[in-house]
Amino acid sequence: MFDTINGLPVHALVVHAVVVLLPLMSIVTVAVALRPVWRRYAPAVVVLNAAVLVAAYVAKESGERLQGRLQQFDPTVAQDHSQKGALVPYVALGVLVAAVLVWLTSRSARFVPIAVVVAVVAGATGIGWTYVVGESGARAVWEQPIANTKPAVAH
């Protein structure tokens, strides 16, 4: 299930959804927490964050399958990326929990400051960790091929 689709690695297909949606939903979660009038959208934000969590889990699992295939040729392939990527579903879960907290506190001003702080911390973590993991993945895929080639000459 997490290995390939039509001969292509599932990881390469799904990881881009996480790279786009986790930072985007991190920003949306913070925005909904900060703007009282937008809190009416909190239930939709929770549902979308749950979808991001599922995508993050699929990216992690499919990445492990891809790494297993590639380790046949290079036992050290993408180890740094794999270790960092294993945490992405937990980061997505943190953003989801923040969204739920924003939703639950949207009717009572008493706990809103706590929800805002949790949302800001989770959102910043979602954006930052997506960058860290994505950068390590790009290095795992592209660093050696680029280092072993010369720039093309423009005509």
C-alpha positions as CSV (number, residue, x, y, z in Angstrom):
1,M,0.0,0.0,0.0
2,F,2.8,2.5,0.9
3,D,5.3,1.2,-1.7
4,T,4.4,2.1,-5.2
5,I,1.6,3.3,-7.5
6,N,2.0,2.6,-11.2
7,G,5.7,1.9,-10.7
8,L,6.4,5.2,-8.9
9,P,7.2,5.5,-5.2
10,V,4.2,6.6,-3.2
11,H,6.6,8.8,-1.1
12,A,7.5,11.0,-4.1
13,L,3.8,11.4,-4.9
14,V,2.5,12.2,-1.4
15,V,5.4,14.1,0.2
16,H,4.6,17.2,-1.8
17,A,1.2,17.4,-0.2
18,V,2.8,17.5,3.2
19,V,5.4,20.0,2.2
20,V,2.7,22.4,1.0
21,L,-0.2,21.7,3.4
22,L,1.6,21.4,6.8
23,P,3.0,24.9,6.7
24,L,-0.2,26.3,5.1
25,M,-2.4,24.7,7.8
26,S,0.1,25.9,10.4
27,I,-0.4,29.5,9.2
28,V,-4.2,29.0,8.9
29,T,-4.4,27.5,12.5
30,V,-2.5,30.5,13.9
31,A,-4.6,33.0,11.9
32,V,-7.9,31.4,13.2
33,A,-6.5,31.5,16.7
34,L,-5.5,35.2,16.4
35,R,-8.7,36.5,14.7
36,P,-11.8,36.1,16.8
37,V,-14.1,36.6,13.8
38,W,-12.3,33.7,11.9
39,R,-12.8,31.2,14.8
40,R,-16.1,30.2,13.2
41,Y,-14.0,28.4,10.7
42,A,-12.3,26.4,13.4
43,P,-14.2,23.1,12.7
44,A,-13.1,23.2,9.1
45,V,-9.5,23.9,10.2
46,V,-9.7,20.8,12.4
47,V,-10.9,18.6,9.6
48,L,-8.2,19.9,7.2
49,N,-5.5,19.4,9.8
50,A,-6.7,15.8,10.3
51,A,-6.2,15.3,6.5
52,V,-2.7,16.7,6.8
53,L,-2.0,14.3,9.7
54,V,-3.1,11.4,7.4
55,A,-0.9,12.7,4.6
56,A,2.1,13.0,7.0
57,Y,1.6,9.4,8.2
58,V,1.5,8.2,4.6
59,A,4.6,10.2,3.7
60,K,6.4,8.7,6.7
61,E,5.4,5.1,6.0
62,S,6.0,5.4,2.2
63,G,9.4,7.0,2.9
64,E,10.4,4.0,5.0
65,R,9.4,1.7,2.2
66,L,11.4,3.7,-0.3
67,Q,14.4,3.8,2.0
68,G,14.2,0.0,2.3
69,R,14.3,-0.4,-1.5
70,L,17.2,2.1,-1.8
71,Q,19.2,0.5,1.0
72,Q,19.8,-2.5,-1.2
73,F,22.2,-0.2,-3.1
74,D,23.4,2.2,-0.4
75,P,22.9,1.1,3.3
76,T,23.3,4.7,4.5
77,V,20.8,6.3,2.1
78,A,18.7,9.1,3.5
79,Q,19.3,8.2,7.2
80,D,19.3,11.8,8.4
81,H,16.1,12.5,6.4
82,S,14.5,9.4,7.7
83,Q,15.2,10.2,11.3
84,K,13.8,13.7,10.9
85,G,10.9,12.6,8.7
86,A,9.8,10.1,11.4
87,L,8.8,13.1,13.5
88,V,6.6,14.9,10.9
89,P,3.3,13.0,11.9
90,Y,3.9,14.1,15.5
91,V,4.4,17.7,14.4
92,A,1.2,17.5,12.3
93,L,-0.6,16.0,15.3
94,G,0.6,19.0,17.4
95,V,-0.9,21.4,14.8
96,L,-4.2,19.4,14.9
97,V,-4.3,19.5,18.7
98,A,-3.8,23.3,18.5
99,A,-6.7,23.6,16.0
100,V,-8.9,21.5,18.3
101,L,-8.0,23.7,21.3
102,V,-8.8,26.8,19.3
103,W,-12.1,25.3,18.3
104,L,-13.0,24.3,21.9
105,T,-12.1,27.7,23.3
106,S,-13.8,29.7,20.5
107,R,-17.0,30.1,22.6
108,S,-15.2,31.2,25.8
109,A,-12.7,34.0,26.0
110,R,-11.3,32.6,29.3
111,F,-8.9,30.1,27.7
112,V,-8.3,31.8,24.3
113,P,-4.8,33.1,25.3
114,I,-3.7,29.5,26.0
115,A,-5.1,28.4,22.7
116,V,-3.3,31.2,20.9
117,V,0.0,30.4,22.5
118,V,-0.4,26.7,21.7
119,A,-1.3,27.5,18.1
120,V,1.6,29.9,17.6
121,V,4.1,27.3,19.0
122,A,2.6,24.4,17.0
123,G,2.4,26.6,13.9
124,A,6.0,27.7,14.1
125,T,7.1,24.1,14.7
126,G,5.0,22.9,11.7
127,I,6.7,25.5,9.4
128,G,10.2,25.1,10.8
129,W,10.2,21.3,10.9
130,T,8.8,21.1,7.4
131,Y,11.8,23.1,6.2
132,V,14.3,21.0,8.1
133,V,12.9,17.7,6.9
134,G,12.4,18.9,3.3
135,E,15.9,20.3,3.1
136,S,17.4,17.0,4.3
137,G,15.3,15.1,1.8
138,A,16.4,17.4,-1.0
139,R,20.1,16.9,0.0
140,A,19.5,13.1,0.1
141,V,18.1,13.1,-3.4
142,W,20.1,15.9,-5.2
143,E,23.3,16.7,-3.4
144,Q,25.5,14.0,-5.1
145,P,24.0,14.3,-8.6
146,I,24.5,18.0,-8.6
147,A,28.0,17.8,-7.2
148,N,29.0,15.4,-10.0
149,T,27.7,17.6,-12.8
150,K,28.6,20.9,-14.4
151,P,26.1,23.7,-15.1
152,A,24.7,23.6,-18.6
153,V,25.8,26.5,-20.8
154,A,22.9,28.7,-21.9
155,H,22.6,29.1,-25.7
